Amino acid sequence: MYDQGEQQGPAAPEHHVVLAERGPFIAPRCSCGWSGPARRSRPLARDEAAAHIAHPG
């Protein structure tokens, strides 16, 4: 129950990022539909995924 002045909006979608491997490449993919470019560098793919979670959109 909530006060009349308080508004409840839809909950923001959660972001679940996985790193998908394709041969020598790795690409971040998110449950919201976002995907990053395939990279050979795992740390760079992880950094892009972390940046997406920190600032989705």
All heavy atoms as TSV, in Angstrom:
chain	resi	resn	atom	element	x	y	z
A	1	MET	N	N	0.847	-1.172	0.000
A	1	MET	CA	C	0.000	0.000	0.000
A	1	MET	C	C	0.890	1.231	0.000
A	1	MET	O	O	1.946	1.234	0.594
A	1	MET	CB	C	-0.896	-0.021	1.223
A	1	MET	CG	C	-2.035	0.922	1.117
A	1	MET	SD	S	-3.327	0.399	2.234
A	1	MET	CE	C	-3.580	1.872	3.124
A	2	TYR	N	N	0.438	2.285	-0.672
A	2	TYR	CA	C	1.225	3.504	-0.755
A	2	TYR	C	C	0.333	4.711	-0.638
A	2	TYR	O	O	-0.861	4.647	-0.846
A	2	TYR	CB	C	2.054	3.523	-2.047
A	2	TYR	CG	C	1.230	3.484	-3.314
A	2	TYR	CD1	C	0.860	4.651	-3.964
A	2	TYR	CD2	C	0.825	2.273	-3.860
A	2	TYR	CE1	C	0.107	4.618	-5.115
A	2	TYR	CE2	C	0.061	2.235	-5.010
A	2	TYR	CZ	C	-0.297	3.411	-5.635
A	2	TYR	OH	O	-1.038	3.374	-6.772
A	3	ASP	N	N	0.938	5.860	-0.295
A	3	ASP	CA	C	0.198	7.107	-0.160
A	3	ASP	C	C	-0.289	7.568	-1.526
A	3	ASP	O	O	0.297	7.252	-2.553
A	3	ASP	CB	C	1.085	8.189	0.450
A	3	ASP	CG	C	1.510	7.844	1.866
A	3	ASP	OD1	O	0.743	7.165	2.577
A	3	ASP	OD2	O	2.605	8.262	2.247
A	4	GLN	N	N	-1.340	8.371	-1.542
A	4	GLN	CA	C	-1.885	8.855	-2.802
A	4	GLN	C	C	-0.885	9.717	-3.568
A	4	GLN	O	O	-0.870	9.707	-4.787
A	4	GLN	CB	C	-3.160	9.656	-2.554
A	4	GLN	CG	C	-4.323	8.783	-2.160
A	4	GLN	CD	C	-5.580	9.607	-1.953
A	4	GLN	OE1	O	-5.523	10.808	-1.710
A	4	GLN	NE2	N	-6.715	8.957	-2.050
A	5	GLY	N	N	-0.031	10.456	-2.880
A	5	GLY	CA	C	0.932	11.324	-3.535
A	5	GLY	C	C	2.100	10.552	-4.151
A	5	GLY	O	O	2.788	11.058	-5.024
A	6	GLU	N	N	2.317	9.352	-3.706
A	6	GLU	CA	C	3.434	8.566	-4.208
A	6	GLU	C	C	3.024	7.837	-5.486
A	6	GLU	O	O	1.965	7.238	-5.558
A	6	GLU	CB	C	3.838	7.534	-3.144
A	6	GLU	CG	C	5.017	6.686	-3.522
A	6	GLU	CD	C	5.344	5.676	-2.440
A	6	GLU	OE1	O	4.872	5.832	-1.306
A	6	GLU	OE2	O	6.050	4.722	-2.751
A	7	GLN	N	N	3.857	7.938	-6.501
A	7	GLN	CA	C	3.551	7.271	-7.764
A	7	GLN	C	C	4.477	6.085	-7.940
A	7	GLN	O	O	5.664	6.158	-7.644
A	7	GLN	CB	C	3.728	8.229	-8.936
A	7	GLN	CG	C	2.740	9.359	-8.918
A	7	GLN	CD	C	2.906	10.258	-10.132
A	7	GLN	OE1	O	3.730	10.012	-10.992
A	7	GLN	NE2	N	2.111	11.297	-10.197
A	8	GLN	N	N	3.922	5.021	-8.424
A	8	GLN	CA	C	4.724	3.846	-8.714
A	8	GLN	C	C	4.765	3.652	-10.215
A	8	GLN	O	O	3.729	3.568	-10.856
A	8	GLN	CB	C	4.132	2.594	-8.065
A	8	GLN	CG	C	4.295	2.577	-6.565
A	8	GLN	CD	C	3.799	1.269	-5.992
A	8	GLN	OE1	O	2.989	0.585	-6.603
A	8	GLN	NE2	N	4.286	0.925	-4.828
A	9	GLY	N	N	5.950	3.610	-10.762
A	9	GLY	CA	C	6.112	3.385	-12.186
A	9	GLY	C	C	6.569	1.956	-12.423
A	9	GLY	O	O	6.840	1.214	-11.483
A	10	PRO	N	N	6.660	1.587	-13.686
A	10	PRO	CA	C	7.139	0.245	-13.979
A	10	PRO	C	C	8.591	0.099	-13.555
A	10	PRO	O	O	9.376	1.047	-13.633
A	10	PRO	CB	C	6.993	0.128	-15.497
A	10	PRO	CG	C	6.932	1.528	-15.988
A	10	PRO	CD	C	6.349	2.344	-14.870
A	11	ALA	N	N	8.940	-1.065	-13.087
A	11	ALA	CA	C	10.316	-1.316	-12.658
A	11	ALA	C	C	11.247	-1.314	-13.862
A	11	ALA	O	O	10.884	-1.746	-14.946
A	11	ALA	CB	C	10.392	-2.660	-11.943
A	12	ALA	N	N	12.421	-0.771	-13.666
A	12	ALA	CA	C	13.421	-0.756	-14.737
A	12	ALA	C	C	13.877	-2.187	-15.010
A	12	ALA	O	O	14.022	-2.977	-14.078
A	12	ALA	CB	C	14.610	0.105	-14.328
A	13	PRO	N	N	14.077	-2.523	-16.274
A	13	PRO	CA	C	14.512	-3.884	-16.568
A	13	PRO	C	C	15.908	-4.135	-16.012
A	13	PRO	O	O	16.756	-3.240	-16.010
A	13	PRO	CB	C	14.524	-3.944	-18.097
A	13	PRO	CG	C	14.658	-2.532	-18.528
A	13	PRO	CD	C	13.986	-1.713	-17.464
A	14	GLU	N	N	16.117	-5.336	-15.511
A	14	GLU	CA	C	17.428	-5.693	-15.008
A	14	GLU	C	C	18.337	-6.033	-16.178
A	14	GLU	O	O	17.876	-6.505	-17.208
A	14	GLU	CB	C	17.320	-6.876	-14.065
A	14	GLU	CG	C	16.652	-6.529	-12.752
A	14	GLU	CD	C	16.736	-7.671	-11.767
A	14	GLU	OE1	O	17.765	-8.360	-11.765
A	14	GLU	OE2	O	15.772	-7.858	-11.027
A	15	HIS	N	N	19.587	-5.790	-15.982
A	15	HIS	CA	C	20.562	-6.070	-17.026
A	15	HIS	C	C	21.417	-7.253	-16.589
A	15	HIS	O	O	22.069	-7.196	-15.551
A	15	HIS	CB	C	21.440	-4.847	-17.294
A	15	HIS	CG	C	20.678	-3.713	-17.881
A	15	HIS	ND1	N	20.549	-3.530	-19.238
A	15	HIS	CD2	C	19.970	-2.715	-17.306
A	15	HIS	CE1	C	19.806	-2.473	-19.462
A	15	HIS	NE2	N	19.439	-1.958	-18.314
A	16	HIS	N	N	21.382	-8.310	-17.374
A	16	HIS	CA	C	22.198	-9.494	-17.135
A	16	HIS	C	C	23.089	-9.667	-18.351
A	16	HIS	O	O	22.608	-9.989	-19.433
A	16	HIS	CB	C	21.328	-10.740	-16.930
A	16	HIS	CG	C	20.415	-10.631	-15.755
A	16	HIS	ND1	N	20.862	-10.789	-14.463
A	16	HIS	CD2	C	19.100	-10.338	-15.667
A	16	HIS	CE1	C	19.843	-10.619	-13.628
A	16	HIS	NE2	N	18.763	-10.332	-14.337
A	17	VAL	N	N	24.365	-9.404	-18.167
A	17	VAL	CA	C	25.311	-9.466	-19.283
A	17	VAL	C	C	26.086	-10.778	-19.235
A	17	VAL	O	O	26.539	-11.206	-18.175
A	17	VAL	CB	C	26.289	-8.273	-19.241
A	17	VAL	CG1	C	27.312	-8.369	-20.357
A	17	VAL	CG2	C	25.533	-6.964	-19.353
A	18	VAL	N	N	26.199	-11.404	-20.387
A	18	VAL	CA	C	27.029	-12.595	-20.541
A	18	VAL	C	C	28.051	-12.305	-21.627
A	18	VAL	O	O	27.837	-11.460	-22.493
A	18	VAL	CB	C	26.206	-13.858	-20.907
A	18	VAL	CG1	C	25.247	-14.222	-19.796
A	18	VAL	CG2	C	25.479	-13.667	-22.209
A	19	LEU	N	N	29.174	-12.999	-21.563
A	19	LEU	CA	C	30.202	-12.872	-22.586
A	19	LEU	C	C	30.127	-14.110	-23.463
A	19	LEU	O	O	30.397	-15.217	-23.013
A	19	LEU	CB	C	31.588	-12.726	-21.948
A	19	LEU	CG	C	31.757	-11.477	-21.077
A	19	LEU	CD1	C	33.128	-11.472	-20.420
A	19	LEU	CD2	C	31.548	-10.220	-21.883
A	20	ALA	N	N	29.714	-13.916	-24.700
A	20	ALA	CA	C	29.531	-15.022	-25.640
A	20	ALA	C	C	30.812	-15.225	-26.444
A	20	ALA	O	O	31.305	-14.284	-27.068
A	20	ALA	CB	C	28.364	-14.724	-26.572
A	21	GLU	N	N	31.329	-16.448	-26.427
A	21	GLU	CA	C	32.552	-16.762	-27.168
A	21	GLU	C	C	32.214	-17.321	-28.539
A	21	GLU	O	O	31.310	-18.141	-28.678
A	21	GLU	CB	C	33.385	-17.780	-26.401
A	21	GLU	CG	C	33.942	-17.235	-25.108
A	21	GLU	CD	C	34.907	-18.200	-24.455
A	21	GLU	OE1	O	35.611	-18.933	-25.165
A	21	GLU	OE2	O	34.941	-18.208	-23.218
A	22	ARG	N	N	32.944	-16.845	-29.528
A	22	ARG	CA	C	32.826	-17.349	-30.905
A	22	ARG	C	C	34.234	-17.479	-31.461
A	22	ARG	O	O	34.812	-16.493	-31.924
A	22	ARG	CB	C	32.004	-16.418	-31.778
A	22	ARG	CG	C	30.542	-16.416	-31.404
A	22	ARG	CD	C	29.747	-15.654	-32.416
A	22	ARG	NE	N	28.345	-15.636	-32.010
A	22	ARG	CZ	C	27.435	-14.936	-32.603
A	22	ARG	NH1	N	27.728	-14.179	-33.626
A	22	ARG	NH2	N	26.187	-14.971	-32.186
A	23	GLY	N	N	34.763	-18.662	-31.374
A	23	GLY	CA	C	36.137	-18.873	-31.812
A	23	GLY	C	C	37.077	-18.020	-30.980
A	23	GLY	O	O	37.003	-18.030	-29.750
A	24	PRO	N	N	37.956	-17.244	-31.624
A	24	PRO	CA	C	38.898	-16.410	-30.867
A	24	PRO	C	C	38.282	-15.104	-30.368
A	24	PRO	O	O	38.948	-14.312	-29.719
A	24	PRO	CB	C	40.000	-16.130	-31.885
A	24	PRO	CG	C	39.293	-16.140	-33.192
A	24	PRO	CD	C	38.226	-17.209	-33.060
A	25	PHE	N	N	37.000	-14.874	-30.666
A	25	PHE	CA	C	36.352	-13.617	-30.302
A	25	PHE	C	C	35.418	-13.803	-29.119
A	25	PHE	O	O	34.906	-14.884	-28.877
A	25	PHE	CB	C	35.557	-13.066	-31.486
A	25	PHE	CG	C	36.425	-12.708	-32.654
A	25	PHE	CD1	C	36.613	-13.594	-33.694
A	25	PHE	CD2	C	37.064	-11.481	-32.706
A	25	PHE	CE1	C	37.421	-13.277	-34.764
A	25	PHE	CE2	C	37.867	-11.151	-33.767
A	25	PHE	CZ	C	38.055	-12.048	-34.803
A	26	ILE	N	N	35.164	-12.702	-28.418
A	26	ILE	CA	C	34.222	-12.688	-27.298
A	26	ILE	C	C	33.389	-11.414	-27.412
A	26	ILE	O	O	33.910	-10.349	-27.744
A	26	ILE	CB	C	34.962	-12.779	-25.949
A	26	ILE	CG1	C	33.995	-12.974	-24.810
A	26	ILE	CG2	C	35.844	-11.582	-25.716
A	26	ILE	CD1	C	34.632	-13.534	-23.561
A	27	ALA	N	N	32.095	-11.542	-27.199
A	27	ALA	CA	C	31.196	-10.392	-27.341
A	27	ALA	C	C	30.253	-10.324	-26.149
A	27	ALA	O	O	29.677	-11.336	-25.752
A	27	ALA	CB	C	30.385	-10.512	-28.627
A	28	PRO	N	N	30.084	-9.142	-25.559
A	28	PRO	CA	C	29.118	-8.995	-24.468
A	28	PRO	C	C	27.694	-8.930	-25.014
A	28	PRO	O	O	27.430	-8.297	-26.036
A	28	PRO	CB	C	29.529	-7.675	-23.815
A	28	PRO	CG	C	30.222	-6.906	-24.883
A	28	PRO	CD	C	30.834	-7.914	-25.799
A	29	ARG	N	N	26.776	-9.607	-24.345
A	29	ARG	CA	C	25.358	-9.598	-24.712
A	29	ARG	C	C	24.540	-9.376	-23.438
A	29	ARG	O	O	24.810	-9.968	-22.408
A	29	ARG	CB	C	24.942	-10.936	-25.316
A	29	ARG	CG	C	25.793	-11.387	-26.481
A	29	ARG	CD	C	25.093	-11.115	-27.785
A	29	ARG	NE	N	25.827	-11.702	-28.898
A	29	ARG	CZ	C	26.564	-10.986	-29.742
A	29	ARG	NH1	N	26.690	-9.705	-29.586
A	29	ARG	NH2	N	27.181	-11.568	-30.741
A	30	CYS	N	N	23.519	-8.525	-23.544
A	30	CYS	CA	C	22.696	-8.188	-22.381
A	30	CYS	C	C	21.261	-8.667	-22.579
A	30	CYS	O	O	20.772	-8.734	-23.718
A	30	CYS	CB	C	22.722	-6.678	-22.168
A	30	CYS	SG	S	21.839	-6.146	-20.683
A	31	SER	N	N	20.597	-8.938	-21.469
A	31	SER	CA	C	19.204	-9.389	-21.514
A	31	SER	C	C	18.267	-8.311	-22.055
A	31	SER	O	O	17.166	-8.614	-22.497
A	31	SER	CB	C	18.752	-9.819	-20.119
A	31	SER	OG	O	18.854	-8.727	-19.219
A	32	CYS	N	N	18.703	-7.038	-22.082
A	32	CYS	CA	C	17.864	-5.954	-22.592
A	32	CYS	C	C	17.926	-5.852	-24.114
A	32	CYS	O	O	17.213	-5.061	-24.711
A	32	CYS	CB	C	18.273	-4.619	-21.966
A	32	CYS	SG	S	19.809	-3.928	-22.612
A	33	GLY	N	N	18.810	-6.650	-24.748
A	33	GLY	CA	C	18.930	-6.616	-26.196
A	33	GLY	C	C	20.205	-5.958	-26.683
A	33	GLY	O	O	20.567	-6.078	-27.850
A	34	TRP	N	N	20.905	-5.269	-25.796
A	34	TRP	CA	C	22.162	-4.623	-26.170
A	34	TRP	C	C	23.225	-5.680	-26.426
A	34	TRP	O	O	23.243	-6.725	-25.772
A	34	TRP	CB	C	22.615	-3.703	-25.041
A	34	TRP	CG	C	23.985	-3.120	-25.231
A	34	TRP	CD1	C	24.285	-1.991	-25.926
A	34	TRP	CD2	C	25.216	-3.631	-24.735
A	34	TRP	NE1	N	25.654	-1.765	-25.880
A	34	TRP	CE2	C	26.240	-2.764	-25.155
A	34	TRP	CE3	C	25.563	-4.738	-23.980
A	34	TRP	CZ2	C	27.574	-2.969	-24.835
A	34	TRP	CZ3	C	26.891	-4.955	-23.667
A	34	TRP	CH2	C	27.889	-4.067	-24.102
A	35	SER	N	N	24.100	-5.411	-27.362
A	35	SER	CA	C	25.268	-6.275	-27.570
A	35	SER	C	C	26.433	-5.407	-28.006
A	35	SER	O	O	26.267	-4.415	-28.724
A	35	SER	CB	C	24.979	-7.359	-28.612
A	35	SER	OG	O	24.728	-6.790	-29.869
A	36	GLY	N	N	27.591	-5.778	-27.534
A	36	GLY	CA	C	28.804	-5.061	-27.893
A	36	GLY	C	C	29.496	-5.767	-29.048
A	36	GLY	O	O	29.145	-6.891	-29.408
A	37	PRO	N	N	30.485	-5.115	-29.621
A	37	PRO	CA	C	31.199	-5.730	-30.733
A	37	PRO	C	C	32.043	-6.913	-30.267
A	37	PRO	O	O	32.484	-6.963	-29.123
A	37	PRO	CB	C	32.088	-4.602	-31.248
A	37	PRO	CG	C	32.265	-3.687	-30.084
A	37	PRO	CD	C	31.003	-3.784	-29.289
A	38	ALA	N	N	32.257	-7.861	-31.168
A	38	ALA	CA	C	33.118	-9.004	-30.865
A	38	ALA	C	C	34.559	-8.510	-30.788
A	38	ALA	O	O	34.998	-7.718	-31.617
A	38	ALA	CB	C	32.967	-10.069	-31.936
A	39	ARG	N	N	35.263	-8.959	-29.787
A	39	ARG	CA	C	36.641	-8.523	-29.549
A	39	ARG	C	C	37.531	-9.742	-29.312
A	39	ARG	O	O	37.071	-10.776	-28.869
A	39	ARG	CB	C	36.717	-7.658	-28.288
A	39	ARG	CG	C	35.795	-6.490	-28.273
A	39	ARG	CD	C	36.505	-5.296	-28.749
A	39	ARG	NE	N	35.656	-4.121	-28.593
A	39	ARG	CZ	C	35.826	-3.055	-29.300
A	39	ARG	NH1	N	36.790	-2.963	-30.175
A	39	ARG	NH2	N	35.034	-2.020	-29.131
A	40	ARG	N	N	38.804	-9.572	-29.560
A	40	ARG	CA	C	39.773	-10.594	-29.172
A	40	ARG	C	C	40.211	-10.372	-27.730
A	40	ARG	O	O	40.677	-11.289	-27.075
A	40	ARG	CB	C	40.991	-10.548	-30.084
A	40	ARG	CG	C	40.711	-11.088	-31.454
A	40	ARG	CD	C	41.984	-11.122	-32.272
A	40	ARG	NE	N	41.713	-11.508	-33.637
A	40	ARG	CZ	C	41.910	-12.729	-34.101
A	40	ARG	NH1	N	42.373	-13.672	-33.339
A	40	ARG	NH2	N	41.635	-12.999	-35.358
A	41	SER	N	N	40.051	-9.167	-27.241
A	41	SER	CA	C	40.489	-8.803	-25.895
A	41	SER	C	C	39.365	-9.040	-24.888
A	41	SER	O	O	38.355	-8.333	-24.890
A	41	SER	CB	C	40.901	-7.333	-25.871
A	41	SER	OG	O	41.114	-6.897	-24.559
A	42	ARG	N	N	39.549	-10.022	-24.017
A	42	ARG	CA	C	38.552	-10.284	-22.973
A	42	ARG	C	C	38.403	-9.100	-22.015
A	42	ARG	O	O	37.275	-8.738	-21.664
A	42	ARG	CB	C	38.910	-11.546	-22.195
A	42	ARG	CG	C	38.746	-12.798	-22.997
A	42	ARG	CD	C	39.199	-14.017	-22.195
A	42	ARG	NE	N	39.149	-15.195	-23.024
A	42	ARG	CZ	C	38.069	-15.928	-23.192
A	42	ARG	NH1	N	36.956	-15.597	-22.570
A	42	ARG	NH2	N	38.090	-16.990	-23.968
A	43	PRO	N	N	39.509	-8.488	-21.560
A	43	PRO	CA	C	39.347	-7.350	-20.650
A	43	PRO	C	C	38.548	-6.195	-21.277
A	43	PRO	O	O	37.748	-5.558	-20.595
A	43	PRO	CB	C	40.787	-6.913	-20.347
A	43	PRO	CG	C	41.602	-8.143	-20.551
A	43	PRO	CD	C	40.932	-8.867	-21.691
A	44	LEU	N	N	38.748	-5.946	-22.550
A	44	LEU	CA	C	38.004	-4.873	-23.213
A	44	LEU	C	C	36.516	-5.222	-23.294
A	44	LEU	O	O	35.652	-4.365	-23.039
A	44	LEU	CB	C	38.560	-4.619	-24.610
A	44	LEU	CG	C	37.954	-3.447	-25.376
A	44	LEU	CD1	C	38.019	-2.156	-24.579
A	44	LEU	CD2	C	38.661	-3.279	-26.704
A	45	ALA	N	N	36.183	-6.463	-23.601
A	45	ALA	CA	C	34.781	-6.887	-23.646
A	45	ALA	C	C	34.144	-6.767	-22.264
A	45	ALA	O	O	33.003	-6.316	-22.130
A	45	ALA	CB	C	34.672	-8.314	-24.167
A	46	ARG	N	N	34.892	-7.136	-21.211
A	46	ARG	CA	C	34.371	-7.012	-19.840
A	46	ARG	C	C	34.149	-5.547	-19.480
A	46	ARG	O	O	33.147	-5.199	-18.841
A	46	ARG	CB	C	35.340	-7.644	-18.849
A	46	ARG	CG	C	35.279	-9.138	-18.816
A	46	ARG	CD	C	36.124	-9.688	-17.663
A	46	ARG	NE	N	36.601	-11.001	-18.025
A	46	ARG	CZ	C	37.854	-11.317	-18.290
A	46	ARG	NH1	N	38.801	-10.405	-18.206
A	46	ARG	NH2	N	38.189	-12.543	-18.619
A	47	ASP	N	N	35.094	-4.676	-19.876
A	47	ASP	CA	C	34.949	-3.243	-19.585
A	47	ASP	C	C	33.731	-2.653	-20.295
A	47	ASP	O	O	33.014	-1.836	-19.722
A	47	ASP	CB	C	36.204	-2.485	-20.014
A	47	ASP	CG	C	37.406	-2.790	-19.126
A	47	ASP	OD1	O	37.228	-3.381	-18.036
A	47	ASP	OD2	O	38.526	-2.424	-19.536
A	48	GLU	N	N	33.492	-3.047	-21.536
A	48	GLU	CA	C	32.312	-2.557	-22.257
A	48	GLU	C	C	31.031	-3.029	-21.590
A	48	GLU	O	O	30.060	-2.282	-21.493
A	48	GLU	CB	C	32.366	-3.014	-23.708
A	48	GLU	CG	C	33.427	-2.301	-24.499
A	48	GLU	CD	C	33.584	-2.831	-25.906
A	48	GLU	OE1	O	33.116	-3.949	-26.197
A	48	GLU	OE2	O	34.188	-2.120	-26.719
A	49	ALA	N	N	31.019	-4.277	-21.115
A	49	ALA	CA	C	29.841	-4.794	-20.418
A	49	ALA	C	C	29.611	-4.037	-19.122
A	49	ALA	O	O	28.479	-3.664	-18.806
A	49	ALA	CB	C	30.008	-6.290	-20.149
A	50	ALA	N	N	30.674	-3.772	-18.383
A	50	ALA	CA	C	30.546	-3.019	-17.128
A	50	ALA	C	C	30.055	-1.600	-17.385
A	50	ALA	O	O	29.238	-1.071	-16.628
A	50	ALA	CB	C	31.883	-3.002	-16.400
A	51	ALA	N	N	30.543	-0.979	-18.454
A	51	ALA	CA	C	30.087	0.367	-18.796
A	51	ALA	C	C	28.605	0.376	-19.154
A	51	ALA	O	O	27.873	1.305	-18.810
A	51	ALA	CB	C	30.915	0.928	-19.948
A	52	HIS	N	N	28.138	-0.668	-19.831
A	52	HIS	CA	C	26.723	-0.758	-20.187
A	52	HIS	C	C	25.860	-0.881	-18.931
A	52	HIS	O	O	24.825	-0.225	-18.816
A	52	HIS	CB	C	26.463	-1.943	-21.105
A	52	HIS	CG	C	25.002	-2.227	-21.301
A	52	HIS	ND1	N	24.180	-1.383	-22.005
A	52	HIS	CD2	C	24.214	-3.227	-20.831
A	52	HIS	CE1	C	22.939	-1.862	-21.974
A	52	HIS	NE2	N	22.942	-2.986	-21.264
A	53	ILE	N	N	26.301	-1.706	-17.999
A	53	ILE	CA	C	25.529	-1.884	-16.757
A	53	ILE	C	C	25.515	-0.584	-15.949
A	53	ILE	O	O	24.479	-0.212	-15.385
A	53	ILE	CB	C	26.105	-3.045	-15.922
A	53	ILE	CG1	C	25.825	-4.356	-16.655
A	53	ILE	CG2	C	25.500	-3.074	-14.541
A	53	ILE	CD1	C	26.498	-5.556	-16.044
A	54	ALA	N	N	26.627	0.131	-15.925
A	54	ALA	CA	C	26.710	1.382	-15.165
A	54	ALA	C	C	25.863	2.490	-15.792
A	54	ALA	O	O	25.275	3.302	-15.075
A	54	ALA	CB	C	28.162	1.829	-15.052
A	55	HIS	N	N	25.804	2.521	-17.129
A	55	HIS	CA	C	25.074	3.578	-17.846
A	55	HIS	C	C	24.259	2.953	-18.976
A	55	HIS	O	O	24.598	3.113	-20.137
A	55	HIS	CB	C	26.042	4.609	-18.416
A	55	HIS	CG	C	26.928	5.213	-17.403
A	55	HIS	ND1	N	26.470	6.129	-16.480
A	55	HIS	CD2	C	28.239	5.017	-17.122
A	55	HIS	CE1	C	27.478	6.470	-15.704
A	55	HIS	NE2	N	28.554	5.812	-16.065
A	56	PRO	N	N	23.189	2.219	-18.638
A	56	PRO	CA	C	22.398	1.572	-19.709
A	56	PRO	C	C	21.712	2.607	-20.581
A	56	PRO	O	O	21.367	3.683	-20.137
A	56	PRO	CB	C	21.392	0.718	-18.948
A	56	PRO	CG	C	21.321	1.294	-17.582
A	56	PRO	CD	C	22.628	1.987	-17.328
A	57	GLY	N	N	21.502	2.188	-21.806
A	57	GLY	CA	C	20.753	3.081	-22.671
A	57	GLY	C	C	21.323	3.197	-23.979
A	57	GLY	O	O	21.516	2.999	-24.983
